[in-house]
Amino acid sequence: MDLFTGVLPFLHVAEERSFRKAAERLGVTVAAVSKAVRRLEAELGARLLERTSRHVALTSEGAVFLERAKEAVAQLRAARETVAQAHLAPQGPLTVSLPFILGPVLLPRLARLQARHPQLTLHVRMSDRLSRLVEEQVDVAIRLGDLEDSSLVARRLLRTRWMTLASPTYLARHGTPERPADLERHACLKFVDPRGLTREWRFLETPGGAEVTLRTKAAIDVDHGPALLELAAAGAGLCQVLDFMSDARMREGTLVEVLADHAASGPPVHALCLPGRQSVPRVRALLQLLTEELRLTAW
C-alpha cells in the first residue's frame, strides 16, 4: 500500500477531531476516511488515533506523526505551486511576518513591491515572536538575530552594527567620549527587554579587536527602542541602537555617532520561508526586492 494514501485523511481527522467533518472536507464517505486511517496505522504499525463514539484524540505517536506530516504536505503543495506558477507574474496573497523594530525599514519596501506588482495582495503581520510558518500560513518571516537550526530556507538580507549616539547639545555640555571606558562618566540610556533584563552595550575593545560587553549604570532605562532615540535627541544622554534605527535622526542632525571605531557587529536580518516556497513567483519577487535594496543600503 502507498503510505501517502492515508496521510490527508489522517490530517483532516486530526485537525477536525472528527471523522465526519474530515469526510466532508474531502468529499468522501466517513467509512472511506476510517478505512484509509486504519490502513495507514497498519502500514506504520502504530495507533495514531484514539476513537470513542463521541471523541477522537491523538495518541503520542499520532502527535509526532501529525507534526511531520503537516510539514511534508506543505512542502508537496509548495512544490506543486512552484511548478504551476513557474512562468506566471507575481500575484495573489502574500503573507509576511516581521518584527516591530524592522517596520520603518521594511514597510516602505513592501509598499514598493505592491506598486510594482499590483496583482499582489499583501498581508503584513507585525510580531516579535517567531512565526510558525505552516500553522499560521506565513509565506515569508523576516527575523532579526542568529538563527536556530531548522528546516526553513534562510536568506540573509542585512548585516547590522551597534551605534552609540548622542545629541550635539549633550556632547557640547559633557564632552565626547574617546573610548568605551569613558562612558562611566556619562549618562547612559539603556533598553530593557520584555523579560525585564537590561541590554548591556557591546563594543570592540580596540579598533578591529575583540568584542566586549560594557556594563554601566543606566541614567534612564526604557522598554521601547524608539523612546531611546527620543531621549537621546532631547539631550538626556547617550544610547546604543542598531544602525538602521538611527538613519532619520542622523540625517536631521539631532543625533551623531560617537565611538564609531569601537562599533560592534549587531544581529543579522534574515528572510525565512518553507523549502520550495522561495521559487513561488510572489515569494521570489519579495526576496529579490529586499535582497537588492538592502544590499545597496548604507546606513
PyMOL commands that set and color helices and strands:
alter all, ss='L'
color gray80, all
select helices_A, chain A and resi 3-16+19-26+30-44+60-85+100-116+168-174+180-185+225-233+243-245+247-252+260-262+277-279+281-295
alter helices_A, ss='H'
color red, helices_A
select strands_A, chain A and resi 49-51+56-58+92-98+120-126+140-144+153-158+162-166+188-191+201-204+211-214+218-222+238-242+256-258+269-273
alter strands_A, ss='S'
color yellow, strands_A
deselect
rebuild
show_as cartoon
